[in-house]
Amino acid sequence: MQASVEQQNLILQVQYLDDEIMQANTKLKSLPEVEQLAHIEKRITAATEELATVNAEADAIALELRRGEVDVETVTDRIKKDEIRLNAGTASPKELEQTQHEIETLKKRQIALEEIELEIMMRSEAVQERLKVLNTDLSSLEVLKSEINGRMTTATTEINLIILAKQKSKADLIPSIEKPLMDLYLKISGSSNGVGAASLVGNKCNGCHLAINAVEMDRIKGLAADELLRCEECRRILVRI
Ligand SMILES: [Zn+2]
């Protein structure tokens, strides 16, 4: 194919713009904030799951505590009733002895139940403390997530503006490029990782970075400037610069 030196330079400029667009897109995908956000999300999920577990535990302890309180109340009530009966002085000596014995047993039971209640209260305090820590952690994580999101939006906006500017420059160039040359560029670019044209620097193709052999270099040197070159290795358009 024939193409003027100007046309060859234009296609190389399109390639440079495509290179910059590809680099910007890679940068978008590899922003450190993407990984940071994924990490924070994982921590938020784990903390939320733990919070649900601890909340369920707190509910169970609260129920246990209410039952414990009722048990203590029941025994305390019975002791009071027994004491009233004892003080009324209407019971027979045998009944008095039985009631006194019952009060002693109930008091032992009361002490045991109060110890159980105390132990439940201690567990309740520990679980409430854990809930407080988890809620604080979650709030900090949410703040961090929002900060990272903000940074990512700023970075993404900047990169997208660069991409838009490069796409505009490319669109401005394309009408000046002859259609067969542009079509060839697009065809090669589509099958060669977005690189359709490369410069020839010394004896090296900047597309595949391979050296061109001496015989081919001699042949190239003998060709007219408007003869469109193709790299023998990667088949990309080769532009002498
Ligand atoms: Zn090559």
Residues whose N, C-alpha, C, O or C-beta is under 5 A from the ligand:
A	BS01	ZN	C205 G207 C208 C231 E233 C234
